[in-house]
Amino acid sequence: MLRGSLIVICEVKARRGAAFGGGFEAVGWEKQRRIRRLAEMFLERRPASHTAVRFDVASVLIAGRRATVEVFEDAF
């Protein structure tokens, strides 16, 4: 997503129930490293119209027929 000169890269993680923690907890250092590497490759192919990059995580919890979403801005 592009917001002015800010590019937001958002990882979305969903869980059915909280038995294994929230989706946010699944984005560890290795996953963050891979996301950063992919973001670098993506940004190399775009015109340099941005001045900042932010990494967010959207954590989705599915319970029955309901889903709740919590967005962690500037997560890493």
PyMOL commands that place a pseudoatom at each C-alpha (Angstrom):
pseudoatom trace, name=CA, resn=MET, resi=1, chain=A, elem=C, hetatm=0, pos=[0.000, 0.000, 0.000]
pseudoatom trace, name=CA, resn=LEU, resi=2, chain=A, elem=C, hetatm=0, pos=[1.264, 3.462, -0.827]
pseudoatom trace, name=CA, resn=ARG, resi=3, chain=A, elem=C, hetatm=0, pos=[0.409, 6.360, 1.498]
pseudoatom trace, name=CA, resn=GLY, resi=4, chain=A, elem=C, hetatm=0, pos=[1.926, 9.485, 0.070]
pseudoatom trace, name=CA, resn=SER, resi=5, chain=A, elem=C, hetatm=0, pos=[5.653, 8.803, 0.089]
pseudoatom trace, name=CA, resn=LEU, resi=6, chain=A, elem=C, hetatm=0, pos=[5.277, 5.915, 2.580]
pseudoatom trace, name=CA, resn=ILE, resi=7, chain=A, elem=C, hetatm=0, pos=[5.105, 2.329, 1.337]
pseudoatom trace, name=CA, resn=VAL, resi=8, chain=A, elem=C, hetatm=0, pos=[3.425, -0.057, 3.775]
pseudoatom trace, name=CA, resn=ILE, resi=9, chain=A, elem=C, hetatm=0, pos=[4.259, -3.759, 3.521]
pseudoatom trace, name=CA, resn=CYS, resi=10, chain=A, elem=C, hetatm=0, pos=[1.723, -5.812, 5.500]
pseudoatom trace, name=CA, resn=GLU, resi=11, chain=A, elem=C, hetatm=0, pos=[2.012, -9.488, 6.448]
pseudoatom trace, name=CA, resn=VAL, resi=12, chain=A, elem=C, hetatm=0, pos=[-1.364, -11.079, 7.206]
pseudoatom trace, name=CA, resn=LYS, resi=13, chain=A, elem=C, hetatm=0, pos=[-1.469, -14.075, 9.547]
pseudoatom trace, name=CA, resn=ALA, resi=14, chain=A, elem=C, hetatm=0, pos=[-4.670, -15.905, 10.455]
pseudoatom trace, name=CA, resn=ARG, resi=15, chain=A, elem=C, hetatm=0, pos=[-5.353, -18.390, 13.238]
pseudoatom trace, name=CA, resn=ARG, resi=16, chain=A, elem=C, hetatm=0, pos=[-8.394, -20.508, 14.096]
pseudoatom trace, name=CA, resn=GLY, resi=17, chain=A, elem=C, hetatm=0, pos=[-8.465, -20.073, 17.846]
pseudoatom trace, name=CA, resn=ALA, resi=18, chain=A, elem=C, hetatm=0, pos=[-5.741, -18.916, 20.209]
pseudoatom trace, name=CA, resn=ALA, resi=19, chain=A, elem=C, hetatm=0, pos=[-4.278, -22.319, 21.142]
pseudoatom trace, name=CA, resn=PHE, resi=20, chain=A, elem=C, hetatm=0, pos=[-1.041, -21.603, 19.255]
pseudoatom trace, name=CA, resn=GLY, resi=21, chain=A, elem=C, hetatm=0, pos=[-0.915, -17.870, 19.945]
pseudoatom trace, name=CA, resn=GLY, resi=22, chain=A, elem=C, hetatm=0, pos=[-1.983, -15.012, 17.771]
pseudoatom trace, name=CA, resn=GLY, resi=23, chain=A, elem=C, hetatm=0, pos=[-1.038, -14.507, 14.166]
pseudoatom trace, name=CA, resn=PHE, resi=24, chain=A, elem=C, hetatm=0, pos=[1.349, -11.721, 15.160]
pseudoatom trace, name=CA, resn=GLU, resi=25, chain=A, elem=C, hetatm=0, pos=[3.422, -14.212, 17.137]
pseudoatom trace, name=CA, resn=ALA, resi=26, chain=A, elem=C, hetatm=0, pos=[3.990, -16.288, 13.999]
pseudoatom trace, name=CA, resn=VAL, resi=27, chain=A, elem=C, hetatm=0, pos=[6.044, -13.493, 12.409]
pseudoatom trace, name=CA, resn=GLY, resi=28, chain=A, elem=C, hetatm=0, pos=[9.403, -14.282, 13.993]
pseudoatom trace, name=CA, resn=TRP, resi=29, chain=A, elem=C, hetatm=0, pos=[12.847, -13.046, 13.025]
pseudoatom trace, name=CA, resn=GLU, resi=30, chain=A, elem=C, hetatm=0, pos=[13.218, -15.520, 10.120]
pseudoatom trace, name=CA, resn=LYS, resi=31, chain=A, elem=C, hetatm=0, pos=[9.868, -14.528, 8.595]
pseudoatom trace, name=CA, resn=GLN, resi=32, chain=A, elem=C, hetatm=0, pos=[10.761, -10.847, 9.067]
pseudoatom trace, name=CA, resn=ARG, resi=33, chain=A, elem=C, hetatm=0, pos=[14.060, -11.415, 7.260]
pseudoatom trace, name=CA, resn=ARG, resi=34, chain=A, elem=C, hetatm=0, pos=[12.282, -13.044, 4.295]
pseudoatom trace, name=CA, resn=ILE, resi=35, chain=A, elem=C, hetatm=0, pos=[9.692, -10.243, 4.123]
pseudoatom trace, name=CA, resn=ARG, resi=36, chain=A, elem=C, hetatm=0, pos=[12.434, -7.591, 4.166]
pseudoatom trace, name=CA, resn=ARG, resi=37, chain=A, elem=C, hetatm=0, pos=[14.324, -9.393, 1.394]
pseudoatom trace, name=CA, resn=LEU, resi=38, chain=A, elem=C, hetatm=0, pos=[11.181, -9.616, -0.752]
pseudoatom trace, name=CA, resn=ALA, resi=39, chain=A, elem=C, hetatm=0, pos=[10.417, -5.958, -0.065]
pseudoatom trace, name=CA, resn=GLU, resi=40, chain=A, elem=C, hetatm=0, pos=[13.917, -4.980, -1.205]
pseudoatom trace, name=CA, resn=MET, resi=41, chain=A, elem=C, hetatm=0, pos=[13.434, -6.881, -4.483]
pseudoatom trace, name=CA, resn=PHE, resi=42, chain=A, elem=C, hetatm=0, pos=[10.005, -5.284, -4.966]
pseudoatom trace, name=CA, resn=LEU, resi=43, chain=A, elem=C, hetatm=0, pos=[11.301, -1.768, -4.276]
pseudoatom trace, name=CA, resn=GLU, resi=44, chain=A, elem=C, hetatm=0, pos=[14.275, -2.170, -6.625]
pseudoatom trace, name=CA, resn=ARG, resi=45, chain=A, elem=C, hetatm=0, pos=[11.812, -2.545, -9.504]
pseudoatom trace, name=CA, resn=ARG, resi=46, chain=A, elem=C, hetatm=0, pos=[9.722, 0.512, -8.636]
pseudoatom trace, name=CA, resn=PRO, resi=47, chain=A, elem=C, hetatm=0, pos=[10.467, 4.147, -9.351]
pseudoatom trace, name=CA, resn=ALA, resi=48, chain=A, elem=C, hetatm=0, pos=[11.985, 5.790, -6.270]
pseudoatom trace, name=CA, resn=SER, resi=49, chain=A, elem=C, hetatm=0, pos=[8.880, 7.837, -5.439]
pseudoatom trace, name=CA, resn=HIS, resi=50, chain=A, elem=C, hetatm=0, pos=[8.821, 6.795, -1.805]
pseudoatom trace, name=CA, resn=THR, resi=51, chain=A, elem=C, hetatm=0, pos=[10.915, 8.031, 1.099]
pseudoatom trace, name=CA, resn=ALA, resi=52, chain=A, elem=C, hetatm=0, pos=[9.970, 5.523, 3.795]
pseudoatom trace, name=CA, resn=VAL, resi=53, chain=A, elem=C, hetatm=0, pos=[8.915, 1.894, 4.204]
pseudoatom trace, name=CA, resn=ARG, resi=54, chain=A, elem=C, hetatm=0, pos=[6.879, 0.525, 7.105]
pseudoatom trace, name=CA, resn=PHE, resi=55, chain=A, elem=C, hetatm=0, pos=[6.282, -3.134, 7.938]
pseudoatom trace, name=CA, resn=ASP, resi=56, chain=A, elem=C, hetatm=0, pos=[2.903, -3.957, 9.499]
pseudoatom trace, name=CA, resn=VAL, resi=57, chain=A, elem=C, hetatm=0, pos=[1.356, -7.238, 10.637]
pseudoatom trace, name=CA, resn=ALA, resi=58, chain=A, elem=C, hetatm=0, pos=[-2.377, -7.931, 10.467]
pseudoatom trace, name=CA, resn=SER, resi=59, chain=A, elem=C, hetatm=0, pos=[-3.328, -10.645, 12.949]
pseudoatom trace, name=CA, resn=VAL, resi=60, chain=A, elem=C, hetatm=0, pos=[-6.635, -12.383, 12.177]
pseudoatom trace, name=CA, resn=LEU, resi=61, chain=A, elem=C, hetatm=0, pos=[-8.340, -14.549, 14.794]
pseudoatom trace, name=CA, resn=ILE, resi=62, chain=A, elem=C, hetatm=0, pos=[-11.138, -16.766, 13.475]
pseudoatom trace, name=CA, resn=ALA, resi=63, chain=A, elem=C, hetatm=0, pos=[-13.561, -18.085, 16.082]
pseudoatom trace, name=CA, resn=GLY, resi=64, chain=A, elem=C, hetatm=0, pos=[-16.523, -19.928, 14.636]
pseudoatom trace, name=CA, resn=ARG, resi=65, chain=A, elem=C, hetatm=0, pos=[-18.195, -17.619, 12.136]
pseudoatom trace, name=CA, resn=ARG, resi=66, chain=A, elem=C, hetatm=0, pos=[-16.536, -14.467, 13.494]
pseudoatom trace, name=CA, resn=ALA, resi=67, chain=A, elem=C, hetatm=0, pos=[-13.177, -13.005, 12.665]
pseudoatom trace, name=CA, resn=THR, resi=68, chain=A, elem=C, hetatm=0, pos=[-11.352, -10.215, 14.428]
pseudoatom trace, name=CA, resn=VAL, resi=69, chain=A, elem=C, hetatm=0, pos=[-8.454, -8.319, 12.929]
pseudoatom trace, name=CA, resn=GLU, resi=70, chain=A, elem=C, hetatm=0, pos=[-5.768, -6.484, 14.851]
pseudoatom trace, name=CA, resn=VAL, resi=71, chain=A, elem=C, hetatm=0, pos=[-3.217, -4.435, 12.898]
pseudoatom trace, name=CA, resn=PHE, resi=72, chain=A, elem=C, hetatm=0, pos=[0.239, -3.853, 14.374]
pseudoatom trace, name=CA, resn=GLU, resi=73, chain=A, elem=C, hetatm=0, pos=[1.720, -0.826, 12.611]
pseudoatom trace, name=CA, resn=ASP, resi=74, chain=A, elem=C, hetatm=0, pos=[5.505, -0.565, 12.366]
pseudoatom trace, name=CA, resn=ALA, resi=75, chain=A, elem=C, hetatm=0, pos=[5.751, -4.107, 13.747]
pseudoatom trace, name=CA, resn=PHE, resi=76, chain=A, elem=C, hetatm=0, pos=[9.382, -4.619, 12.727]
for i in range(1, 76): cmd.bond("trace and resi %d" % i, "trace and resi %d" % (i + 1))
show_as sticks, trace
zoom trace
